[in-house]
Structure formats: C-alpha cells, structure tokens
Amino acid sequence: MSDATETADEAMTDPVTGEIIDRKGLAEQLLGQVRDQGVSLVGPGGLLNQFTRNALETTVEAEGT
C-alpha cells in the first residue's frame, strides 16, 4: 500500500506495467477530455466533486474489506 506521506514529486508506477506514470501529463489529458465534453471542473456536478466522492467511496469500501 502507498505511504500517506508520499509527496507529489515522487514517481508513481503503474502496478500492472511497472512504467512510471507522468502525473502532470495524465492531469492535462484528463482536463482536455473534460473541456472537449463540456463538463464543469468545479461545482455540484463538476468533475472535481465527482472524483472526490468516488475516491472517498472507494477508500471506505477498501477499509471495509
């Protein structure tokens, strides 16, 4: 499991391929897709709100197993 003190500058690797993940590139790709689809980034129905909710739900489910 990942250490909670990991900083944003530390490398993150894909658990399947072992390749280093380009976090900034991944974020830019996601934001480009959001803009193309006309989805709001913030607000009640925004991507950030949905992502946060999904991350919290996944964490709670993982802690329960």
C-alpha positions in Angstrom: 0.0 0.0 0.0 1.2 3.5 -0.7 2.6 5.6 2.1 0.4 8.5 3.1 3.4 10.8 3.3 4.3 10.4 -0.4 4.9 13.8 -2.0 3.6 14.9 -5.4 7.1 15.0 -6.7 7.8 11.3 -6.1 7.4 8.9 -9.0 4.3 6.8 -9.3 4.5 3.5 -11.1 1.7 1.6 -12.9 1.1 -1.5 -10.8 0.4 -3.6 -14.0 3.1 -2.5 -16.4 5.7 -1.1 -13.9 6.0 2.0 -16.1 6.5 5.4 -14.5 3.2 7.4 -14.7 3.5 11.1 -15.8 1.1 12.7 -13.3 1.2 16.1 -15.0 0.6 14.6 -18.4 -2.2 12.5 -17.1 -3.9 15.5 -15.5 -3.5 17.5 -18.7 -5.1 14.7 -20.7 -8.0 14.5 -18.3 -8.6 18.2 -18.4 -8.5 18.2 -22.2 -11.2 15.5 -22.2 -13.3 17.4 -19.7 -13.1 20.6 -21.9 -14.0 18.6 -25.0 -17.0 17.1 -23.3 -18.2 20.4 -21.8 -18.1 19.1 -18.3 -17.6 21.6 -15.5 -14.5 21.2 -13.4 -15.9 22.6 -10.2 -19.4 22.9 -8.7 -22.0 20.5 -7.6 -21.9 18.4 -10.8 -18.3 19.1 -11.6 -15.5 16.7 -12.2 -13.6 17.5 -9.0 -16.7 16.9 -6.9 -17.4 13.6 -8.6 -13.8 12.5 -8.4 -13.6 13.3 -4.7 -16.8 11.4 -4.0 -15.6 8.4 -5.9 -12.2 8.4 -4.2 -13.8 8.6 -0.8 -16.4 5.8 -1.5 -13.6 3.6 -2.9 -11.5 4.2 0.2 -14.4 3.4 2.6 -15.2 0.2 0.7 -11.5 -0.8 0.8 -11.3 -0.2 4.5 -14.4 -2.4 5.0 -12.8 -5.4 3.3 
